[in-house]
Amino acid sequence: MRVITVMLLLFVLFMGVVYGTLSATGNERVDMSAKIIGLCSDNSQCDGKAINSILVEGSTTGGTDNQSMSILITKNTTISHKYGDNLVKASIDDLHPGQRIQIQFTGDTIQTYPPQTNASQIIILY
């Protein structure tokens, strides 16, 4: 009986942590907070799958060190402006060097220099 009570208590505690985390982050997963360093329009390594790519510098979630990454923007990447709690649709033309952005990754990271990965979502911060 004691084991069941402890297991139930741990489960309730775990669910509270999960609910609190989702509430605090607004269900948005951010893999990297970064600053755009440069824009690339013709990436020959993308086999026609990428529309463009951006070079960013920032820290990944859980990381403390800044690093550079090449982020591939595909036709499936959504780009948005964030005004307060509202997301407004944006386009690749709205990305400029110096902007602060948040990125959600999709797929694997290619360990080149700089590392490359695909973006599922890019949020432009103000």
Short mmCIF file of the C-alpha atoms (twelve columns), coordinates in Angstrom:
data_MODEL
# 
_entry.id   MODEL 
# 
loop_
_atom_site.group_PDB 
_atom_site.id 
_atom_site.type_symbol 
_atom_site.label_atom_id 
_atom_site.label_alt_id 
_atom_site.label_comp_id 
_atom_site.label_asym_id 
_atom_site.label_seq_id 
_atom_site.Cartn_x 
_atom_site.Cartn_y 
_atom_site.Cartn_z 
_atom_site.pdbx_PDB_model_num 
ATOM 1   C CA . MET A 1   0.000  0.000  0.000   1 
ATOM 2   C CA . ARG A 2   2.837  2.372  0.843   1 
ATOM 3   C CA . VAL A 3   4.510  1.781  -2.523  1 
ATOM 4   C CA . ILE A 4   1.306  2.614  -4.379  1 
ATOM 5   C CA . THR A 5   0.873  5.818  -2.356  1 
ATOM 6   C CA . VAL A 6   4.465  6.903  -3.049  1 
ATOM 7   C CA . MET A 7   4.124  6.099  -6.768  1 
ATOM 8   C CA . LEU A 8   0.872  8.065  -6.956  1 
ATOM 9   C CA . LEU A 9   2.439  11.017 -5.159  1 
ATOM 10  C CA . LEU A 10  5.450  10.994 -7.515  1 
ATOM 11  C CA . PHE A 11  3.145  10.840 -10.540 1 
ATOM 12  C CA . VAL A 12  1.104  13.826 -9.331  1 
ATOM 13  C CA . LEU A 13  4.299  15.765 -8.641  1 
ATOM 14  C CA . PHE A 14  5.657  14.942 -12.120 1 
ATOM 15  C CA . MET A 15  2.418  16.053 -13.800 1 
ATOM 16  C CA . GLY A 16  2.559  19.335 -11.874 1 
ATOM 17  C CA . VAL A 17  6.087  19.999 -13.135 1 
ATOM 18  C CA . VAL A 18  5.066  19.207 -16.727 1 
ATOM 19  C CA . TYR A 19  1.985  21.448 -16.501 1 
ATOM 20  C CA . GLY A 20  4.006  24.285 -14.941 1 
ATOM 21  C CA . THR A 21  6.678  24.056 -17.628 1 
ATOM 22  C CA . LEU A 22  4.141  24.124 -20.451 1 
ATOM 23  C CA . SER A 23  2.306  27.031 -18.864 1 
ATOM 24  C CA . ALA A 24  5.478  29.039 -18.349 1 
ATOM 25  C CA . THR A 25  6.754  28.549 -21.897 1 
ATOM 26  C CA . GLY A 26  3.406  28.984 -23.616 1 
ATOM 27  C CA . ASN A 27  3.875  25.595 -25.321 1 
ATOM 28  C CA . GLU A 28  6.674  27.103 -27.413 1 
ATOM 29  C CA . ARG A 29  9.846  25.095 -27.680 1 
ATOM 30  C CA . VAL A 30  12.909 27.206 -28.397 1 
ATOM 31  C CA . ASP A 31  16.079 25.374 -29.400 1 
ATOM 32  C CA . MET A 32  18.252 28.470 -29.852 1 
ATOM 33  C CA . SER A 33  18.164 32.181 -29.087 1 
ATOM 34  C CA . ALA A 34  20.454 33.960 -31.504 1 
ATOM 35  C CA . LYS A 35  21.431 37.040 -33.471 1 
ATOM 36  C CA . ILE A 36  21.500 36.949 -37.275 1 
ATOM 37  C CA . ILE A 37  25.059 37.440 -38.532 1 
ATOM 38  C CA . GLY A 38  24.457 36.967 -42.256 1 
ATOM 39  C CA . LEU A 39  21.992 35.882 -44.948 1 
ATOM 40  C CA . CYS A 40  22.743 33.371 -47.736 1 
ATOM 41  C CA . SER A 41  20.448 33.064 -50.733 1 
ATOM 42  C CA . ASP A 42  22.053 30.420 -52.971 1 
ATOM 43  C CA . ASN A 43  23.160 27.430 -50.958 1 
ATOM 44  C CA . SER A 44  24.443 24.824 -53.423 1 
ATOM 45  C CA . GLN A 45  24.711 22.189 -50.682 1 
ATOM 46  C CA . CYS A 46  20.960 22.062 -50.128 1 
ATOM 47  C CA . ASP A 47  20.021 20.007 -53.222 1 
ATOM 48  C CA . GLY A 48  17.169 22.410 -54.003 1 
ATOM 49  C CA . LYS A 49  15.410 21.742 -50.670 1 
ATOM 50  C CA . ALA A 50  16.326 25.018 -48.983 1 
ATOM 51  C CA . ILE A 51  15.030 28.380 -49.996 1 
ATOM 52  C CA . ASN A 52  17.732 30.254 -48.072 1 
ATOM 53  C CA . SER A 53  19.937 29.973 -45.047 1 
ATOM 54  C CA . ILE A 54  21.075 32.302 -42.307 1 
ATOM 55  C CA . LEU A 55  24.228 32.383 -40.239 1 
ATOM 56  C CA . VAL A 56  23.459 32.993 -36.574 1 
ATOM 57  C CA . GLU A 57  25.366 33.307 -33.331 1 
ATOM 58  C CA . GLY A 58  23.791 32.478 -30.011 1 
ATOM 59  C CA . SER A 59  23.243 29.842 -27.387 1 
ATOM 60  C CA . THR A 60  21.221 26.679 -27.648 1 
ATOM 61  C CA . THR A 61  18.686 25.798 -24.971 1 
ATOM 62  C CA . GLY A 62  20.552 24.462 -21.977 1 
ATOM 63  C CA . GLY A 63  23.855 25.747 -23.317 1 
ATOM 64  C CA . THR A 64  25.845 28.661 -21.976 1 
ATOM 65  C CA . ASP A 65  28.435 29.162 -24.699 1 
ATOM 66  C CA . ASN A 66  27.746 31.208 -27.814 1 
ATOM 67  C CA . GLN A 67  28.214 29.340 -31.049 1 
ATOM 68  C CA . SER A 68  27.733 30.013 -34.734 1 
ATOM 69  C CA . MET A 69  25.291 27.891 -36.749 1 
ATOM 70  C CA . SER A 70  24.045 27.807 -40.309 1 
ATOM 71  C CA . ILE A 71  20.247 27.547 -40.254 1 
ATOM 72  C CA . LEU A 72  18.573 26.236 -43.401 1 
ATOM 73  C CA . ILE A 73  15.189 27.738 -44.214 1 
ATOM 74  C CA . THR A 74  12.976 25.390 -46.219 1 
ATOM 75  C CA . LYS A 75  9.499  25.734 -47.667 1 
ATOM 76  C CA . ASN A 76  8.220  24.164 -44.412 1 
ATOM 77  C CA . THR A 77  9.850  26.777 -42.172 1 
ATOM 78  C CA . THR A 78  7.422  29.262 -40.613 1 
ATOM 79  C CA . ILE A 79  8.700  32.766 -39.916 1 
ATOM 80  C CA . SER A 80  6.871  35.071 -37.499 1 
ATOM 81  C CA . HIS A 81  7.246  38.424 -35.756 1 
ATOM 82  C CA . LYS A 82  6.637  38.316 -32.006 1 
ATOM 83  C CA . TYR A 83  4.826  41.360 -30.597 1 
ATOM 84  C CA . GLY A 84  4.221  40.750 -26.891 1 
ATOM 85  C CA . ASP A 85  2.412  37.411 -26.791 1 
ATOM 86  C CA . ASN A 86  1.192  37.654 -30.398 1 
ATOM 87  C CA . LEU A 87  2.843  35.986 -33.396 1 
ATOM 88  C CA . VAL A 88  2.330  37.682 -36.763 1 
ATOM 89  C CA . LYS A 89  3.235  35.927 -40.006 1 
ATOM 90  C CA . ALA A 90  6.463  37.154 -41.605 1 
ATOM 91  C CA . SER A 91  8.577  36.158 -44.608 1 
ATOM 92  C CA . ILE A 92  12.220 35.543 -45.450 1 
ATOM 93  C CA . ASP A 93  12.434 39.178 -46.595 1 
ATOM 94  C CA . ASP A 94  11.837 40.287 -42.991 1 
ATOM 95  C CA . LEU A 95  15.109 38.696 -41.793 1 
ATOM 96  C CA . HIS A 96  18.078 41.087 -41.487 1 
ATOM 97  C CA . PRO A 97  21.554 40.939 -39.951 1 
ATOM 98  C CA . GLY A 98  21.590 42.102 -36.339 1 
ATOM 99  C CA . GLN A 99  18.064 40.895 -35.503 1 
ATOM 100 C CA . ARG A 100 17.446 38.779 -32.409 1 
ATOM 101 C CA . ILE A 101 15.541 35.576 -33.177 1 
ATOM 102 C CA . GLN A 102 14.407 32.338 -31.592 1 
ATOM 103 C CA . ILE A 103 14.740 29.131 -33.592 1 
ATOM 104 C CA . GLN A 104 13.089 25.731 -33.408 1 
ATOM 105 C CA . PHE A 105 15.146 23.013 -35.111 1 
ATOM 106 C CA . THR A 106 13.906 20.053 -37.094 1 
ATOM 107 C CA . GLY A 107 15.940 17.045 -38.143 1 
ATOM 108 C CA . ASP A 108 19.555 16.289 -37.406 1 
ATOM 109 C CA . THR A 109 22.411 18.740 -37.011 1 
ATOM 110 C CA . ILE A 110 25.246 18.251 -39.485 1 
ATOM 111 C CA . GLN A 111 28.525 18.528 -37.583 1 
ATOM 112 C CA . THR A 112 30.418 20.821 -39.958 1 
ATOM 113 C CA . TYR A 113 31.911 24.191 -39.181 1 
ATOM 114 C CA . PRO A 114 29.671 25.925 -38.528 1 
ATOM 115 C CA . PRO A 115 27.111 23.206 -37.711 1 
ATOM 116 C CA . GLN A 116 24.065 23.155 -40.009 1 
ATOM 117 C CA . THR A 117 20.467 22.318 -39.218 1 
ATOM 118 C CA . ASN A 118 16.977 22.979 -40.564 1 
ATOM 119 C CA . ALA A 119 14.575 25.415 -38.922 1 
ATOM 120 C CA . SER A 120 10.944 24.481 -38.392 1 
ATOM 121 C CA . GLN A 121 10.159 27.919 -36.969 1 
ATOM 122 C CA . ILE A 122 11.925 31.272 -36.704 1 
ATOM 123 C CA . ILE A 123 10.518 33.978 -34.442 1 
ATOM 124 C CA . ILE A 124 11.770 37.544 -34.892 1 
ATOM 125 C CA . LEU A 125 11.990 39.313 -31.531 1 
ATOM 126 C CA . TYR A 126 11.496 43.015 -30.801 1 
# 
